[in-house]
């Protein structure tokens, strides 16, 4: 009898231990998210639970990086309109220059400590001294991109993507800036050598060149790069170049053009900086990663382990591998495992995508930055099948069952239908919309569309163009998807909610609140700016992108 009592007592103790262990493992993700600075949204529908598929990327996609005279490292984020200070040893991030002026595509620190940077989208060059006051040194230079200072104190900057020119900056503030040359081929992050010449990469030509800052004369130093993004010198005059396409860090002899690959990282590298001790740091805009590179061994130390840069469009494919997410991550087309959160970057196309959708096994990526494009990919292989451009601020795109493609065009407030793979057969199927963002199927000949400026969901008849209001009173709706039961899901950015709309009655109820969506948008940008979306799997799992915390939320039925 005593033996049985002991067994019973032991089983009760074991049961308590198992319960404690279960609670411990259940809470691990919560602790991990709290430690990463990620504040989870609130689920208000008791039928769902939520998780983040990956950690928050501390500063989003990184652009220009530079050291000050004290060895402190700074990095700009164009999309976030902010610049950050980064501890180069620990990767800890703190805000240095907030929006709206802070979106540095490149920056420098003068010997006296004043910082000068290019605000890419605003088309301005700013400076801030010890007094903290921000002054404008140049304006009306859209796409102002790279900046560097020579030993004689002269400062030069370039325009790339939204312009193509090399300028000398008037440091007096009188804005008598001198255009040195134009149509160079995209002179990205460059440096002024001790010999007084400018050395830098031509983004669109795959070359490293030498430029005379007085005459603008260009001489090719080395070529054969995929997309060279930045060039910097160490204290000994050695030049290092990063390749945005291949992810390589390359040492280049600027006298002979000889190249030596130091290491290979990820694609979508954007800039590098070298400190006074010749330590090389490389930043990626594709996922916000930051590495320190040993030039002798090629060994890389991860300072920041990034995952997503600025996820916007998302589509889900329920295939043999499980739920695969196709993500338009602003700089890159990415594939994410819906169970593990593992991120894989495609190098087969999809540069600068903002929106995503899927029909069958065809993935659509669209974006407004690269001449308003739509591209079609094979969901199985990520191969780009075809694409076309020339749209005016396109948002979402949707392939119909007959293979034609609908494009929500914010620039004309209309929906276009493209019937051929060359993109030449275009027709307007709906007009006078209030900034259409995303569409979702509503039957054989109808689609739902979110109207961002009027805060409503509209059903559009594709044959007649007739419009029927489904829901009103929303605030800045963007992403839309149809649940398996036919009800609609809408990301209501203005209230930071995921809403469910009964498609028959129009009744609206929240599922999740306090979503980290609605990234700051510069005034000059088209309404909608970042294109947050929601996608639904056949299982009922819901996926929502966060353009602020750079994560994907997975919202699952209980």
Residue pairs with C-beta under 8 A, 6 or more apart in sequence:
29 51
30 40
32 55
33 40
33 52
33 55
36 55
36 56
37 56
37 58
38 52
38 55
38 56
38 549
38 551
39 514
39 516
39 549
40 50
40 52
41 50
41 496
41 512
41 513
41 514
41 515
41 516
41 553
42 512
42 513
42 514
43 49
43 50
43 511
43 512
43 555
44 510
44 511
44 512
44 513
45 500
45 509
45 510
45 511
45 512
46 558
47 557
47 558
48 511
48 512
48 542
48 555
48 556
48 557
48 558
49 555
49 556
49 558
50 512
50 553
50 554
50 555
50 556
51 553
51 554
51 556
52 341
52 549
52 551
52 552
52 553
52 554
53 336
53 338
53 340
53 341
53 551
53 552
53 553
53 554
54 307
54 308
54 336
54 341
54 343
54 551
54 552
55 305
55 307
55 551
56 549
56 550
56 551
57 287
57 288
57 304
57 306
57 307
57 308
57 309
57 550
58 84
58 91
58 93
58 288
58 304
58 306
59 75
59 77
59 80
59 82
59 84
59 86
59 93
59 288
59 304
60 77
60 79
60 80
60 288
60 309
60 310
60 550
61 77
61 79
61 270
61 284
61 285
61 286
61 287
61 288
61 306
61 309
61 310
61 330
61 331
62 75
62 76
62 77
62 270
62 271
62 283
62 284
62 285
62 288
62 289
62 290
62 306
63 75
63 76
63 77
63 78
63 104
63 105
63 106
63 120
63 270
63 271
63 283
63 285
64 75
64 76
64 104
64 105
64 106
64 107
64 117
64 118
64 146
64 147
64 189
64 270
64 271
65 73
65 74
65 75
65 76
65 86
65 271
65 272
65 273
65 281
65 283
65 290
66 73
66 74
66 106
66 107
66 108
66 109
66 273
67 73
67 74
67 109
67 273
67 274
67 275
67 276
68 74
68 109
68 113
68 115
69 109
69 111
69 113
71 88
71 275
71 276
72 85
73 85
73 86
73 87
73 88
73 273
73 275
73 281
74 83
74 84
74 85
74 86
74 96
74 107
74 109
74 115
75 83
75 84
75 86
75 283
75 290
76 82
76 83
76 84
76 102
76 103
76 104
76 105
76 106
76 107
76 117
77 83
77 84
77 103
77 104
78 103
78 104
78 105
78 120
78 121
79 103
79 309
79 310
79 330
79 519
79 530
80 99
80 102
80 103
80 310
80 519
80 520
81 98
81 99
81 100
81 101
81 102
81 103
81 119
81 121
81 520
81 522
82 95
82 96
82 97
82 98
82 99
82 102
82 103
83 95
83 96
83 97
83 102
83 103
83 104
83 107
83 117
84 93
84 94
84 95
84 96
85 93
85 94
85 95
85 96
86 92
86 93
86 290
86 303
86 304
87 93
88 275
88 279
88 281
88 292
88 303
89 303
90 303
91 290
91 303
91 304
93 304
96 102
97 104
97 115
97 117
97 128
97 134
99 520
100 122
100 520
100 522
100 523
101 119
101 122
101 124
101 126
101 134
102 119
103 119
103 120
103 121
103 122
103 522
104 117
104 118
104 119
105 117
105 118
105 119
105 120
105 144
105 145
105 146
106 117
106 118
106 145
106 146
106 147
106 157
106 189
106 271
107 115
107 116
107 117
107 118
107 147
108 115
108 116
108 117
108 147
108 148
108 149
108 155
109 115
109 116
110 116
110 149
112 129
113 129
113 130
114 127
114 128
114 129
114 130
115 127
115 128
116 125
116 126
116 127
116 137
116 147
116 149
116 155
116 169
117 125
117 126
117 127
117 147
118 124
118 125
118 144
118 145
118 146
118 147
118 157
119 125
119 126
119 144
120 143
120 144
120 145
120 162
121 142
121 522
121 524
121 525
122 522
122 524
123 139
123 140
123 141
123 142
123 143
123 144
123 162
123 524
124 136
124 138
124 139
124 141
124 144
125 136
125 137
125 138
125 139
125 141
125 144
125 147
125 157
125 169
126 134
126 135
126 136
126 137
127 134
127 135
127 137
128 134
128 135
135 173
136 173
136 175
137 169
137 170
137 171
137 173
137 175
137 177
138 144
138 157
138 167
138 169
138 170
138 175
138 177
139 175
141 157
141 159
141 163
141 165
141 167
141 177
142 159
142 162
142 163
143 159
143 160
143 161
143 162
143 163
144 157
144 158
144 159
144 163
145 157
145 158
145 159
145 160
145 161
145 188
145 189
146 157
146 158
146 160
146 187
146 188
146 189
146 190
146 200
146 230
147 155
147 156
147 157
147 158
147 169
148 155
148 156
148 157
148 190
148 191
148 192
148 198
149 155
149 156
149 192
150 156
150 192
150 196
150 213
151 192
151 194
152 196
153 171
154 168
154 192
154 213
155 168
155 169
155 171
156 166
156 167
156 168
156 169
156 180
156 190
156 192
156 198
156 213
157 166
157 167
157 169
158 165
158 166
158 167
158 184
158 187
158 188
158 190
158 200
159 165
159 167
160 186
160 187
160 188
160 203
161 186
161 369
164 182
164 183
164 184
164 185
164 186
165 179
165 180
165 181
165 182
165 183
165 184
166 179
166 180
166 181
166 182
166 184
166 187
166 198
166 211
166 213
166 216
167 177
167 178
167 179
167 180
168 177
168 178
168 180
168 213
169 177
170 176
170 177
170 178
180 211
180 213
180 214
180 215
180 216
181 211
181 216
181 218
184 202
184 209
184 211
184 218
185 202
185 203
185 204
185 205
185 207
186 202
186 203
186 204
186 205
187 198
187 200
187 201
187 202
187 203
187 209
187 211
188 200
188 201
188 202
188 203
188 228
188 229
188 230
189 200
189 201
189 229
189 230
189 231
189 232
189 270
189 271
189 272
190 198
190 199
190 200
190 201
190 211
190 230
190 231
191 198
191 199
191 200
191 231
191 232
191 233
192 198
192 199
192 213
193 199
193 233
193 237
193 254
194 237
196 213
197 210
197 211
197 212
197 213
198 210
198 211
198 212
198 213
199 208
199 209
199 210
199 211
199 221
199 231
199 233
199 239
199 254
200 208
200 209
200 211
200 230
200 231
201 207
201 208
201 209
201 225
201 228
201 229
201 230
201 231
201 241
202 208
202 209
202 228
203 227
203 228
203 229
203 244
205 223
206 223
206 224
206 225
206 226
206 227
206 228
207 220
207 221
207 222
207 223
207 225
207 228
208 220
208 221
208 222
208 223
208 225
208 228
208 231
208 239
208 241
208 252
208 254
208 257
209 218
209 219
209 220
209 221
210 218
210 219
210 220
210 221
210 254
211 217
211 218
211 219
220 257
221 252
221 254
221 257
222 241
222 252
222 254
222 257
222 258
222 259
223 257
224 259
225 241
225 243
225 245
225 246
225 250
226 243
226 244
226 245
226 246
227 243
227 244
227 245
228 241
228 242
228 243
228 244
229 242
229 243
229 244
229 269
229 270
229 271
230 241
230 242
230 269
230 270
230 271
230 272
231 239
231 240
231 241
231 252
232 239
232 240
232 272
232 273
232 274
232 280
233 239
233 240
233 274
234 240
234 274
234 278
234 280
234 295
235 274
235 276
235 278
236 278
238 251
238 295
239 251
239 252
239 253
239 254
240 249
240 250
240 251
240 252
240 262
240 272
240 274
240 280
240 295
241 249
241 250
241 251
241 252
242 248
242 249
242 250
242 269
242 270
242 271
242 272
242 282
243 249
243 250
243 269
244 267
244 268
244 269
244 270
245 267
245 347
246 264
246 267
247 264
247 265
247 266
247 267
247 268
247 269
248 261
248 262
248 263
248 264
248 265
249 261
249 262
249 263
249 264
249 265
249 269
249 272
249 280
249 282
249 293
249 298
250 259
250 260
250 261
250 262
251 259
251 260
251 262
251 295
252 258
252 259
252 260
253 259
262 293
262 295
262 298
263 293
263 298
263 299
263 300
265 282
265 284
265 289
265 291
265 300
266 284
266 286
266 287
266 289
266 345
267 286
267 332
267 345
267 347
268 284
268 285
268 286
268 287
268 331
268 332
268 345
269 282
269 283
269 284
269 285
269 286
270 283
270 284
270 285
270 286
271 282
271 283
272 280
272 281
272 282
272 283
273 280
273 281
273 283
274 280
274 281
275 281
278 295
279 292
280 292
280 293
280 294
280 295
281 290
281 291
281 292
281 293
281 303
282 290
282 291
282 293
283 289
283 290
284 290
284 306
284 309
285 309
285 331
286 306
286 309
286 329
286 331
286 332
286 345
287 306
287 307
287 308
287 309
287 329
287 332
287 343
287 345
288 304
288 306
288 307
288 308
288 309
288 550
289 302
289 304
289 305
289 306
290 302
290 303
290 304
290 306
291 300
291 301
291 302
291 303
292 300
292 301
292 303
293 299
293 300
293 301
294 300
294 301
307 341
307 343
307 550
307 551
308 327
308 329
308 334
308 343
308 550
308 551
308 552
309 329
309 330
309 331
309 332
309 550
310 329
310 330
310 331
310 519
310 530
310 547
310 550
311 327
311 328
311 329
311 330
311 545
311 546
311 547
311 550
311 551
311 552
312 328
312 329
312 330
312 353
312 354
312 355
312 356
312 530
312 531
312 532
312 533
312 545
312 547
313 327
313 328
313 353
313 354
313 355
313 356
313 357
313 365
313 366
313 396
313 531
313 533
313 545
314 325
314 326
314 327
314 328
314 356
314 479
314 533
314 534
314 535
314 543
314 544
314 545
314 552
315 325
315 326
315 356
315 357
315 358
315 363
315 364
315 535
316 323
316 324
316 325
316 326
316 338
316 358
316 535
316 536
316 537
316 541
316 543
317 323
317 324
317 325
317 326
317 358
317 361
317 363
317 379
318 537
318 538
318 539
319 379
319 380
321 337
322 337
322 338
322 339
323 337
323 338
323 339
323 537
323 539
323 541
324 335
324 336
324 337
324 338
324 379
325 335
325 336
325 337
325 338
325 535
325 543
325 552
326 333
326 334
326 335
326 336
326 356
326 358
326 363
326 365
326 377
326 379
327 333
327 334
327 335
327 336
327 356
327 545
327 552
328 350
328 353
328 354
328 355
328 356
328 365
328 366
328 367
328 531
329 353
330 352
330 353
330 354
330 530
331 351
331 352
332 345
332 346
332 350
332 351
332 353
333 345
333 346
333 348
333 349
333 350
333 351
333 353
333 365
333 377
333 382
334 343
334 344
334 345
334 346
335 343
335 344
335 346
335 382
336 342
336 343
336 344
336 552
338 537
338 541
338 543
338 554
341 552
346 377
346 382
348 377
348 382
348 383
348 384
349 365
349 375
349 377
349 384
349 387
350 365
350 375
350 377
350 384
351 370
352 367
352 369
352 370
353 365
353 366
353 367
353 375
354 366
354 367
354 368
354 369
354 395
354 530
354 531
355 364
355 365
355 366
355 367
355 394
355 395
355 396
355 397
355 438
355 531
355 533
356 363
356 364
356 365
356 366
356 533
357 363
357 364
357 396
357 397
357 398
357 399
357 438
358 364
358 379
359 398
359 399
359 400
359 401
360 379
360 399
361 378
361 379
361 380
362 376
362 377
362 378
362 379
362 385
362 399
363 376
363 377
363 378
363 379
364 374
364 375
364 376
364 377
364 397
364 398
364 399
364 405
365 374
365 375
365 377
366 373
366 374
366 375
366 391
366 394
366 395
366 396
366 397
366 407
367 373
367 394
368 391
368 393
368 394
368 395
368 410
368 526
370 389
371 389
371 390
372 389
372 390
372 391
372 392
372 393
372 394
372 411
373 387
373 388
373 389
373 391
373 394
374 387
374 388
374 389
374 391
374 394
374 397
374 405
374 407
374 418
374 423
375 384
375 386
375 387
376 384
376 385
376 386
376 387
376 399
376 405
376 421
377 383
377 384
377 385
378 385
386 421
386 422
387 423
388 418
388 422
388 423
389 423
390 423
391 407
391 409
391 411
391 416
392 409
392 410
392 411
392 412
393 409
393 410
393 411
393 526
394 407
394 408
394 409
394 410
394 411
395 408
395 409
395 410
395 436
395 437
395 438
395 528
395 531
396 407
396 408
396 436
396 437
396 438
396 439
396 531
396 533
397 405
397 406
397 407
397 408
398 405
398 406
398 439
398 440
398 441
398 447
399 405
399 406
400 406
400 441
400 462
401 444
404 417
404 418
404 419
405 417
405 418
406 415
406 416
406 417
406 418
406 429
406 439
406 447
406 462
407 415
407 416
407 417
407 418
408 415
408 433
408 436
408 437
408 438
408 439
408 449
409 415
409 416
409 436
410 435
410 436
410 437
410 526
410 527
410 528
411 526
412 428
412 431
413 431
413 432
413 433
413 434
413 435
413 436
414 428
414 430
414 431
414 432
414 433
414 436
415 428
415 429
415 430
415 431
415 433
415 436
415 439
415 447
415 449
415 460
416 426
416 427
416 428
416 429
417 426
417 427
417 428
417 429
417 462
418 425
418 426
419 425
419 426
419 427
428 465
429 460
429 462
429 465
430 436
430 449
430 460
430 462
430 465
430 467
431 465
433 449
433 451
433 458
433 467
434 451
434 452
434 453
434 454
434 456
435 451
435 452
435 453
435 454
435 527
435 528
436 449
436 450
436 451
436 452
437 449
437 450
437 451
437 452
437 477
437 478
437 479
437 480
437 528
437 531
438 449
438 450
438 478
438 479
438 480
438 531
438 533
439 447
439 448
439 449
439 480
440 447
440 448
440 480
440 481
440 482
440 488
441 447
441 448
441 482
442 448
442 459
442 460
442 482
442 503
445 461
445 462
445 463
446 459
446 460
446 461
446 462
447 459
447 460
447 462
448 457
448 458
448 459
448 460
448 470
448 480
448 482
448 488
449 457
449 458
449 459
449 460
449 480
450 456
450 457
450 474
450 477
450 478
450 479
450 480
450 490
451 457
451 458
451 477
452 476
452 477
452 478
452 527
452 528
453 527
454 472
455 472
455 473
455 474
455 475
455 476
455 477
455 494
456 469
456 470
456 471
456 472
456 473
456 474
456 477
457 469
457 470
457 471
457 474
457 477
457 480
457 488
457 490
457 501
458 467
458 468
458 469
458 470
459 467
459 468
459 469
459 470
460 466
460 467
461 467
461 468
470 488
470 501
470 503
470 506
471 488
471 490
471 501
471 506
471 508
473 508
474 490
474 492
474 494
474 499
474 508
475 492
475 493
475 494
475 495
476 492
476 493
476 494
476 518
477 490
477 491
477 492
477 493
477 494
478 490
478 491
478 493
478 517
478 528
478 531
478 532
478 533
479 489
479 490
479 491
479 531
479 532
479 533
479 534
479 535
479 544
479 545
480 488
480 489
480 490
480 491
480 534
481 488
481 489
481 533
481 534
481 535
481 536
481 542
482 488
482 489
482 503
482 536
483 489
483 500
483 536
483 540
484 536
484 538
484 540
486 503
486 504
487 500
487 501
487 502
487 503
488 500
488 501
488 503
489 498
489 499
489 500
489 501
489 511
489 534
489 536
489 542
490 498
490 499
490 501
490 534
491 497
491 498
491 499
491 515
491 517
491 532
491 533
491 534
491 544
492 498
492 499
493 517
493 518
493 532
494 518
495 513
496 513
496 514
496 515
496 516
496 517
496 518
497 510
497 511
497 512
497 513
497 515
498 510
498 511
498 512
498 515
498 534
498 542
498 544
498 555
499 508
499 509
499 510
499 511
500 508
500 509
500 510
500 511
501 507
501 508
502 508
511 542
511 555
512 544
512 553
512 555
515 544
515 546
515 553
516 546
516 547
516 548
516 549
516 551
517 532
517 544
517 545
517 546
517 547
517 548
518 532
518 547
518 548
519 529
519 530
519 547
519 548
521 529
521 530
522 529
530 547
532 544
532 545
532 546
532 547
533 544
533 545
534 542
534 543
534 544
535 542
535 543
536 542
536 543
537 543
540 556
540 557
541 554
541 555
541 556
541 557
542 554
542 555
542 556
543 552
543 553
543 554
543 555
544 552
544 553
544 555
545 552
545 553
546 552
546 553
